[in-house]
Amino acid sequence: MTDFVDGLDRMIRERRKMTSPLYRTILTGKATERLLAEFVRHRWPIKSMWTRNILGIASRVEDYRLRSLLVENVYEEETGALSGSKRHLETFADFGVSVGVARESLSTEDPRPETRAVIEHNVSVCNSGRHFTEGVASVLLLMEGQPPIVSDGGNSMLSVMRDVYGLPASGLEFFVHHASADHDADAVSELEDEHADAARELLRRYCTTPELQEGARTALARALELRHRHFDMILAAGYDPSEPVFGYQGSDDDNA
C-alpha cells in the first residue's frame, strides 16, 4: 500500500507545476501584465469549485476523524480562520485586482475548453458515482501534495510577486497562504502538509483493491494531463515576450 501511495506522489512530482512553461515564465520574472491577468481569469473557475469538490469527497467518507480533516480543509478555505487570513478565494480575487482584473468580471468569464475539461474531471471524480478515492488521488492529493513551486533561482510565488513584480500587500495574501516553500509561510506549510497527509491516509484506508488503485492512478494521470493542457492554454493565450514585464503601478489604497 505504501508503494501505491508513493507511486502517486512520484507521478505528481514528475509533472509538478514547475515542469510547466507557464509557471517557469512567471517564476523567472518574465510575466507580462496580460499573462498574469489571463492566469487569474482561467484559474479562477477551477479554484472556485475547490471546496465543493472536497465536500463531495467528505460526504462519502465514513470515518469521522478523516472526514473532519476534510471539513477542516473546507473551513479554512471558506473562512481563513485557521491561518488568520480571509476566504482564500477572495484573496485570489485581490491578486487579480492588483494585476488589472476587475473582481466583478471573474464570475462572468466563459471558461475555455481546457479549463472546462479540468472542472468536469474534478466534479466527476469528487461528486459522482465514481469511487471517491479517484477524487482523493486526482484532486485532493494532486493539489495538497504538490511539491513547492520554486524556480531554479530560489523564487517562490510569494517572493517573485513581492520582490520582482512589486505587488502590494493587498495582492500578496493568497501567496502568503499558498506558498509552502517560502520561509514566511511556515505555519501555512504545516497546514498544507496536514491536508496532504490526510489524503494519503484516506487512500491507504479506502483504496485497498487492485481495481480501486488502478482507478486512482488513471484518474490522477488524466488530471495531470488536463492540468498541463490548461497551463499551456493560459501561456499561449496570454504571453507575448515582446510585451513589457509586469511591474505594479498603483498603490495599496487602490486595492483596499
Order of alpha helices (4+ residues) and beta strands (2+ residues): alpha-alpha-alpha-alpha-alpha-alpha-alpha-alpha-alpha-alpha-alpha
